[in-house]
Amino acid sequence: MPSKSIKSTPSLRSSTKVHPQSSVKSDTQALVLNGNEPAVQQEPGTTPGTRPTSSAKQDAYTEALKRSLMESQIERDFLSGAALSRYNTGVEDHNLFSANTSTLSERMLTITTGFSFATTATAEGREIEDIEAEDFQEFRIETATDKMKVNLTDDLVVSLTPRDDGKPGINASWQSITEIRTDIFESRIAEKCAWFDLSGNSLKFDCYAGESNVLGTVKSRKLTPGQVPDMWSSFQSLEDLTFGQSCSEESTCKRGNLLRNIPTSIFTLKTLKILSFSSNNLQEIPAEVANLVNLERLNLDDNELLEFQPALLELPKLKLLDLDNNSLEHVDLTTLPRTLRCLRLKGNNISHISLLPCKNSLYQLDLSCNNLKNVDSIAFKCLVKLKYFDLSSNVIEKVPGTIGKLENLRKLYLDDNMLETLNPSICLLQKLNVLNLSENSLSELPPEIGNLSCLRELHVENNELENLPGELDRITRLLTLCLSGNKLVAIPPVIARLSYLRDLLLFNNKIRKLDMTLLAPCQNLVVLGLAMNRIKVIPAEIAQLESVRIIQLDGNRLTTIPDGISEVKTLKYLSLCNNRIEYIPDSLSTLSNLVGLLMDGNSLTEVPTSIGQLKNLRVLSVRQNYIETIPESISLLVNIELMDICDNRLTRLPTTISEFNEQVELKTSNNQLTLPPQQVADKGIISIKAFLEAHGDAAEVESVQSEFETTAI
């Protein structure tokens, strides 16, 4: 039997009331109205069983359709006032058809049973082909998922929308939802929905099915306020269900609900691949979670879990398990799914980790922010595939020698522990890219550290280092070296041999001299951080740093800025706050790429006229100085976004400041301004511009000054 094709136009939706006995069968079933096939009279002059002519065929089908509708329950109960448009066949009896049809070229039949299902066809100059009277019962109604709508709450109607991957689902996040109607669980939407996001609402589920009247009554279609229906088994195609998630890995913004337990029916969803209950109030995970045989990602972070559920490790396809920020004290990892790649246990109260199975596929293990004092040496032997290992913010005193067995490790975080010595076995990690040893009590690094030939970042801030081993120069591709907060009195000589170094941070040490013979060989240096040391002079040889973009020398003992710094043409940010500098040299104006100039807390008495030549300057901060005047040329800073001149001795602002864009953030507090008045200036650039425009030139402004002050008082 040939398939029937009907050309589509935009559908016309019906607002017909739903009758409890009405139904529309699936796409693979025939449409039978009231159980009877519409009879079609044979056109005179044709042989029975042959196709009638086009005109007679349309008339026959129209009459058959009318008779069928008149005899059916659908016509009697549901089509009163419905949008049922007639076919363009010249039929004069319009009683059964809506007068709302825009044109006769729109031929549409809409039959509603809770949603809008429509078949449409264009008709001008066209004929419906290949439809036989005896095949009318197979005239199918297309059920486009994007046309389905249903009440999720009394006030919120939802429909299926495609995600980036094309799968249909519902986004109901951040809708202030406190309760869900049962309508959606009884609809066709439930059958076709592939993803459902309910994060950022106020939904609750405080008990499991059968313990109380959680489901309410179907008649009322409502639940106990705030309760989530335990009817999820109707979502037969659901792959992704989200009741909460973090906005981002680093963000404190959480998008959760108020669930204390998980609705039991969720554990019947065999198609589920992603399940997130981040940022809820879950207190336990039932053993039925093991029924989710296709689950790949489970987010249970930021809850109130006290005990680890062993059934979680029975999920045969699990790839990611996130249990961050709960109250777990012990985790039994004696069995792990072979598919598990990422295990997150950050921010719990774990003091001991059970033996890991030797056959596991973990790539990422996060145990940071716990109470681990020692790590089982045998455990390291079993993590041979591990690439990311975070043990930061614990109370670890020693690292076992077996850590050298982690032959595939790329990133190792041991910061914020109680290490006094570093086990040389760490230096066997030939693939290590990032090593963080900050916030410990290390007084030296072992010479074997030079064996880490693949290392790109080394962080040893806030330890007790007085020097670096010369063997460090064997790490020829080291890009970032962070040595802030140690006891260095000079730049370590090995720095001169790290030619690929890009970021060198030496904040808060006791360095007295900026030795350019050690820094000049670092021709790839981009960031030079030497704030909070005891440096008195910037040598002119600083011009040899041809690639540097950021120089930070705050909190030293500088009195001048050398002209040589103007030769660093790549410089974008220069921070010299809290020194003893008395003036800004005109040579600084040649730094055409300079974006930020910070000179707070010095001894400046003026801003030079040449400042206007810094066309790309966006941030200028000279607060807490002794500045008495700002030059008229300040208006030439066409890209300025923030100018902070607070806490100086200014009495006037240049009238050209009114040329600043209104988006500029201008801070002027704690001066002695009279032009414009301090009260006006403190309100920002818009207020200043309005004042200057209203009062004209400087002479007129001065003449109204006393009057303004009197009015203000």
Residue pairs with C-beta under 8 A, 6 or more apart in sequence:
1 135
1 138
2 130
4 130
4 131
4 135
4 138
4 139
4 140
5 129
5 130
6 119
6 120
6 121
6 128
7 120
7 121
7 122
7 126
8 120
8 121
8 142
9 106
9 108
9 120
9 121
9 122
10 120
11 108
11 110
11 116
11 118
11 120
11 144
11 147
12 83
12 85
12 100
12 101
12 106
12 108
12 110
12 118
12 120
13 83
13 110
13 116
13 118
13 147
14 82
14 83
14 84
14 110
14 111
14 112
14 116
15 81
15 82
15 83
15 112
16 78
16 79
16 80
16 81
16 82
16 110
16 112
17 78
18 78
18 112
18 113
18 114
19 73
19 77
19 78
19 113
21 73
22 73
22 74
22 77
22 78
22 113
23 113
24 31
24 111
24 113
24 117
24 141
24 143
25 31
25 32
27 140
27 141
27 142
27 143
30 137
30 138
30 139
30 140
31 137
31 138
31 139
31 140
31 141
32 137
33 68
33 69
33 71
33 72
33 74
34 68
34 71
34 72
34 73
34 74
36 68
36 71
36 72
37 134
37 136
37 137
38 61
38 64
38 65
38 67
38 68
38 133
38 136
39 64
39 67
39 133
40 60
40 61
40 63
40 64
40 133
40 134
40 136
41 60
41 63
42 48
42 52
43 52
43 53
43 56
43 57
43 60
46 52
46 53
51 57
51 132
52 60
54 127
57 128
57 131
58 87
58 89
58 127
58 128
59 89
59 90
59 91
60 133
61 87
61 128
61 131
61 133
61 136
62 86
62 87
62 89
62 91
63 91
64 133
64 136
65 87
65 109
66 93
66 96
69 75
69 79
69 84
69 96
70 96
74 111
75 96
78 111
78 112
79 96
81 98
82 98
82 110
82 112
83 98
83 100
83 101
83 108
83 110
84 96
84 97
84 98
84 109
84 110
85 97
85 98
85 100
85 101
85 106
85 107
85 108
85 109
85 110
86 94
86 96
86 97
86 101
86 107
87 107
87 123
88 104
88 105
88 107
88 123
88 124
101 108
104 123
105 122
105 123
105 124
106 120
106 122
106 123
107 120
107 121
107 122
107 123
108 118
108 119
108 120
108 121
109 118
109 119
110 116
110 117
110 118
111 117
111 141
114 150
114 187
114 188
115 143
115 147
115 148
115 149
115 150
115 187
115 188
115 189
116 147
116 148
116 149
117 141
117 142
117 143
117 147
118 141
118 142
118 147
119 139
119 140
119 141
119 142
121 128
131 139
143 188
145 160
145 168
145 189
145 192
146 159
146 160
146 161
146 162
146 168
147 159
148 159
148 160
148 187
148 188
148 189
148 192
149 157
149 158
149 159
150 157
150 158
150 159
150 183
150 184
150 187
150 189
151 157
151 158
151 181
151 183
151 184
152 158
152 170
152 172
152 177
152 180
152 181
152 183
152 184
153 175
153 177
153 179
153 180
153 181
154 181
154 222
156 172
156 175
156 177
158 170
158 172
158 184
158 189
159 170
159 189
160 168
160 169
160 170
160 189
160 192
160 193
161 168
161 169
161 170
161 171
162 168
162 169
163 169
163 194
163 195
167 194
167 195
167 239
168 192
168 193
168 194
169 193
169 194
169 195
169 196
169 197
169 240
170 189
170 193
170 195
170 196
170 197
171 197
172 196
172 197
172 198
172 201
173 197
173 198
173 199
173 200
173 201
173 242
173 255
174 199
174 200
174 201
174 255
175 200
175 201
176 201
176 202
177 198
177 201
177 202
177 203
178 201
178 202
178 203
178 225
178 226
179 203
179 222
179 223
179 225
179 226
179 227
180 203
180 223
180 228
180 229
181 221
181 222
181 223
182 215
182 216
182 218
182 221
182 222
182 223
182 229
182 231
183 221
184 190
185 229
185 231
185 232
185 234
185 235
186 218
186 234
190 234
190 235
190 236
191 234
191 235
191 236
191 237
192 237
193 235
193 237
193 238
194 237
194 238
194 239
194 240
195 238
195 239
195 240
195 241
195 242
196 235
196 238
196 240
196 241
196 242
197 240
197 242
198 241
198 242
198 243
198 257
199 242
199 243
199 244
199 245
199 255
199 256
199 257
199 276
199 278
200 244
200 255
200 256
200 257
201 257
202 226
202 257
202 258
203 226
203 227
203 228
203 243
203 257
203 258
203 259
204 226
204 227
204 228
204 257
204 258
204 259
204 260
205 214
205 227
205 228
205 230
205 259
205 260
205 261
205 262
205 263
206 227
206 260
206 261
207 214
207 261
208 230
208 261
208 263
208 264
208 286
209 215
209 230
209 263
209 264
209 265
212 224
213 224
214 223
214 224
214 227
214 229
214 230
215 223
215 229
215 230
215 231
216 222
216 223
216 224
216 227
223 229
226 258
228 259
228 263
229 263
230 263
230 264
230 265
231 265
232 238
232 241
232 263
232 265
232 266
232 268
232 269
233 265
233 268
233 269
235 241
235 269
236 271
237 271
238 269
238 271
238 272
239 271
239 272
239 273
239 274
240 272
240 273
240 274
240 275
241 266
241 269
241 272
241 274
241 275
241 276
242 274
242 275
242 276
243 256
243 257
243 259
243 276
243 277
243 278
243 280
244 254
244 255
244 256
244 257
244 276
244 277
244 278
244 279
244 280
244 299
244 302
245 254
245 255
245 256
245 276
245 278
245 279
245 299
246 253
246 254
246 255
246 278
246 279
246 301
246 302
247 253
247 254
247 255
254 278
254 279
254 302
255 278
255 279
256 277
256 278
256 279
256 280
256 302
257 279
257 280
258 280
258 281
259 277
259 280
259 281
259 282
260 280
260 281
260 282
260 283
261 282
261 283
261 284
261 286
262 277
262 282
262 285
262 286
262 289
264 286
264 288
266 272
266 275
267 286
267 288
267 289
267 291
267 292
268 291
269 292
270 291
270 292
270 293
270 294
271 294
272 292
272 294
272 295
273 294
273 295
273 296
273 297
274 295
274 296
274 297
275 292
275 295
275 297
275 298
275 299
276 297
276 298
276 299
277 299
277 300
277 303
278 299
278 300
278 301
278 302
278 303
278 322
279 301
279 302
279 303
280 302
280 303
281 303
281 304
282 300
282 303
282 304
282 305
283 303
283 304
283 305
283 306
284 305
284 306
284 307
284 309
285 300
285 305
285 309
285 311
285 312
286 309
286 311
287 309
287 311
288 311
289 298
289 309
289 311
289 312
289 315
290 311
290 312
290 314
290 315
292 315
293 315
293 316
293 317
294 317
295 315
295 317
295 318
296 317
296 318
296 319
296 320
296 339
297 318
297 319
297 320
298 312
298 315
298 318
298 320
298 321
298 322
299 320
299 322
300 321
300 322
300 323
300 326
301 322
301 323
301 324
301 325
301 326
301 344
302 324
302 325
302 326
303 325
303 326
304 326
304 327
305 323
305 326
305 327
305 328
306 326
306 327
306 328
306 329
307 328
308 323
308 328
308 330
308 331
308 332
310 332
310 335
312 318
312 321
313 333
313 335
313 336
313 337
313 340
314 335
314 337
315 337
316 337
316 339
317 337
317 339
318 337
318 339
318 340
319 339
319 340
319 341
319 342
320 340
320 341
320 342
320 344
321 340
321 342
321 343
321 344
322 342
322 344
323 331
323 343
323 344
323 345
323 348
324 344
324 345
324 346
324 347
324 348
324 366
325 346
325 347
325 348
326 347
326 348
327 348
327 349
328 345
328 348
328 349
328 350
329 348
329 349
329 350
329 351
330 350
330 351
330 352
330 354
331 345
331 348
331 350
331 353
331 354
332 354
333 343
333 353
333 354
333 355
333 356
333 357
334 354
334 355
334 356
334 357
335 357
336 343
336 356
336 357
336 360
336 362
338 359
338 360
338 361
339 361
340 360
340 361
340 362
341 361
341 362
341 363
341 364
342 362
342 363
342 364
342 365
343 362
343 364
343 365
343 366
344 364
344 366
345 365
345 366
345 367
345 370
346 366
346 367
346 368
346 369
346 370
346 390
347 368
347 369
347 370
348 369
348 370
349 370
349 371
350 367
350 370
350 371
350 372
351 370
351 371
351 372
351 373
352 372
353 367
353 372
353 375
353 376
353 379
355 376
355 378
355 379
355 382
356 362
356 379
356 382
356 383
357 382
358 381
358 382
360 382
360 383
360 385
361 385
362 383
362 385
362 386
363 385
363 386
363 387
363 388
364 386
364 387
364 388
364 389
365 383
365 386
365 388
365 389
365 390
366 388
366 390
367 390
367 391
367 394
368 390
368 391
368 392
368 393
368 394
368 413
369 392
369 393
369 394
370 393
370 394
371 394
371 395
372 391
372 394
372 395
372 396
373 394
373 395
373 396
373 397
374 396
374 397
374 398
374 400
375 391
375 396
375 399
375 400
376 400
377 400
377 401
377 402
378 402
380 400
380 402
380 403
380 405
380 406
381 402
381 405
383 389
383 405
383 406
384 405
384 406
384 407
384 408
385 408
386 406
386 408
386 409
387 408
387 409
387 410
387 411
388 409
388 410
388 411
389 406
389 409
389 411
389 412
389 413
390 411
390 413
391 412
391 413
391 414
391 417
392 413
392 414
392 415
392 416
392 417
392 436
393 415
393 416
393 417
394 416
394 417
395 417
395 418
396 414
396 417
396 418
396 419
397 417
397 418
397 419
397 420
398 419
398 421
398 423
399 414
399 419
399 422
399 423
399 425
399 426
400 423
400 425
401 423
401 425
402 425
403 423
403 425
403 426
403 429
404 425
404 426
404 427
404 428
404 429
406 412
406 429
407 429
407 430
407 431
408 431
409 429
409 431
409 432
410 431
410 432
410 433
410 434
411 432
411 433
411 434
412 426
412 429
412 432
412 434
412 435
412 436
413 434
413 436
414 435
414 436
414 437
414 440
415 436
415 437
415 438
415 439
415 440
415 459
416 438
416 439
416 440
417 439
417 440
418 440
418 441
419 437
419 440
419 441
419 442
420 440
420 441
420 442
420 443
421 442
422 437
422 442
422 445
422 446
422 449
424 446
424 448
426 432
426 435
427 446
427 448
427 449
427 450
427 451
427 452
428 451
429 452
430 451
430 452
430 453
430 454
431 454
432 452
432 454
432 455
433 454
433 455
433 456
433 457
434 455
434 456
434 457
434 459
435 452
435 455
435 457
435 458
435 459
436 457
436 459
437 458
437 459
437 460
437 463
438 459
438 460
438 461
438 462
438 463
438 482
439 461
439 462
439 463
440 462
440 463
441 463
441 464
442 460
442 463
442 464
442 465
443 463
443 464
443 465
443 466
444 465
444 466
444 467
444 469
445 460
445 465
445 468
445 469
445 472
446 469
447 469
447 470
447 471
448 471
449 469
449 471
449 472
449 475
450 469
450 471
450 472
450 473
450 474
450 475
451 474
452 475
453 474
453 475
453 476
453 477
454 477
455 475
455 477
455 478
456 477
456 478
456 479
456 480
457 478
457 479
457 480
457 482
458 475
458 478
458 480
458 481
458 482
459 480
459 482
460 482
460 483
460 486
461 482
461 483
461 484
461 485
461 486
461 505
462 484
462 485
462 486
463 485
463 486
464 486
464 487
465 483
465 486
465 487
465 488
466 486
466 487
466 488
466 489
467 488
467 492
468 483
468 492
468 494
468 495
469 494
470 493
470 494
472 478
472 494
472 498
473 494
473 497
473 498
475 498
476 498
476 499
476 500
477 500
478 498
478 500
478 501
479 500
479 501
479 502
479 503
480 501
480 502
480 503
481 495
481 498
481 501
481 503
481 504
481 505
482 503
482 505
483 492
483 504
483 505
483 506
483 509
484 505
484 506
484 507
484 508
484 509
484 529
485 507
485 508
485 509
486 509
487 509
487 510
488 506
488 509
488 510
488 511
489 509
489 510
489 511
489 512
490 511
490 512
490 513
490 515
491 506
491 511
491 513
491 514
491 515
491 518
491 519
492 518
493 518
495 501
495 504
495 518
495 519
495 522
496 517
496 518
496 519
496 521
496 522
497 521
498 522
499 521
499 522
499 523
499 524
500 524
501 522
501 524
501 525
502 524
502 525
502 526
502 527
503 525
503 526
503 527
503 529
504 519
504 522
504 525
504 527
504 528
504 529
505 527
505 529
506 529
506 530
506 533
507 529
507 530
507 531
507 532
507 533
507 552
508 531
508 532
508 533
509 532
509 533
510 533
510 534
511 530
511 533
511 534
511 535
512 533
512 534
512 535
512 536
513 535
514 530
514 535
514 537
514 538
514 539
514 542
516 539
516 541
516 542
516 544
519 525
519 528
519 544
519 545
520 541
520 544
520 545
522 545
523 546
523 547
524 547
525 545
525 547
525 548
526 547
526 548
526 549
526 550
527 548
527 549
527 550
527 552
528 545
528 548
528 550
528 551
528 552
529 550
529 552
530 552
530 553
530 556
531 552
531 553
531 554
531 555
531 556
531 575
532 554
532 555
532 556
533 555
533 556
534 556
534 557
535 553
535 556
535 557
535 558
536 556
536 557
536 558
536 559
537 558
537 560
537 562
538 553
538 558
538 560
538 561
538 562
538 564
538 565
539 562
539 564
540 562
540 563
540 564
541 564
542 551
542 562
542 564
542 565
542 568
543 564
543 565
543 567
543 568
545 568
546 568
546 570
547 570
548 568
548 570
548 571
549 570
549 571
549 572
549 573
550 571
550 572
550 573
550 575
551 565
551 568
551 571
551 573
551 574
551 575
552 573
552 575
553 575
553 576
553 579
554 575
554 576
554 577
554 578
554 579
554 598
555 577
555 578
555 579
556 579
557 579
557 580
558 576
558 579
558 580
558 581
559 579
559 580
559 581
559 582
560 581
560 582
560 585
561 576
561 581
561 584
561 585
561 588
563 585
563 587
565 571
565 574
565 587
565 588
565 591
566 585
566 587
566 588
566 590
566 591
568 591
569 591
569 592
569 593
570 593
571 591
571 593
571 594
572 593
572 594
572 595
572 596
573 594
573 595
573 596
573 598
574 591
574 594
574 596
574 597
574 598
575 596
575 598
576 598
576 599
576 602
577 598
577 599
577 600
577 601
577 602
577 621
578 600
578 601
578 602
579 601
579 602
580 602
580 603
581 599
581 602
581 603
581 604
582 602
582 603
582 604
582 605
583 604
583 605
583 606
583 608
584 599
584 604
584 607
584 608
584 611
585 608
586 608
586 610
588 594
588 597
588 610
588 614
589 608
589 610
589 611
589 612
589 613
589 614
590 613
591 614
592 614
592 615
592 616
593 616
594 614
594 616
594 617
595 616
595 617
595 618
595 619
596 617
596 618
596 619
596 620
597 614
597 617
597 619
597 620
597 621
598 619
598 621
599 621
599 622
599 625
600 621
600 622
600 623
600 624
600 625
600 644
601 623
601 624
601 625
602 622
602 625
603 625
603 626
604 622
604 625
604 626
604 627
605 625
605 626
605 627
605 628
606 627
606 628
606 629
606 631
607 622
607 627
607 629
607 630
607 631
607 634
608 631
609 631
609 632
609 633
610 633
611 617
611 620
611 631
611 633
611 634
611 637
612 631
612 633
612 634
612 635
612 636
612 637
613 636
614 637
615 636
615 637
615 638
615 639
616 639
617 637
617 639
617 640
618 639
618 640
618 641
618 642
619 640
619 641
619 642
619 643
620 637
620 640
620 642
620 643
620 644
621 642
621 643
621 644
622 644
622 645
622 648
623 644
623 645
623 646
623 647
623 648
623 667
624 646
624 647
624 648
625 647
625 648
626 648
626 649
627 645
627 648
627 649
627 650
628 648
628 649
628 650
628 651
629 650
629 652
630 645
630 650
630 653
630 654
630 657
631 654
632 654
632 655
632 656
633 656
634 643
634 654
634 656
634 657
635 654
635 656
635 657
635 659
635 660
637 643
640 660
640 664
641 663
641 664
641 665
642 664
642 665
642 667
643 664
643 665
643 666
643 667
644 667
645 666
645 667
645 668
645 671
646 667
646 668
646 669
646 670
646 671
647 669
647 670
647 671
648 670
648 671
649 671
649 672
650 668
650 671
650 672
650 673
651 671
651 672
651 673
651 674
651 675
652 673
652 674
652 675
653 668
653 673
653 675
653 676
653 681
653 688
655 692
655 697
655 698
657 666
657 685
657 688
658 688
658 689
658 692
658 693
660 666
660 685
660 689
661 685
662 685
662 686
662 689
664 685
665 684
665 685
666 681
666 684
666 685
666 688
668 678
668 681
668 682
669 682
671 678
671 681
672 678
673 681
674 702
674 705
675 698
675 701
675 702
675 705
676 687
676 688
676 691
676 692
676 701
677 691
677 705
677 708
677 709
677 712
679 712
680 687
680 688
680 691
681 687
681 688
691 701
692 701
695 701
695 704
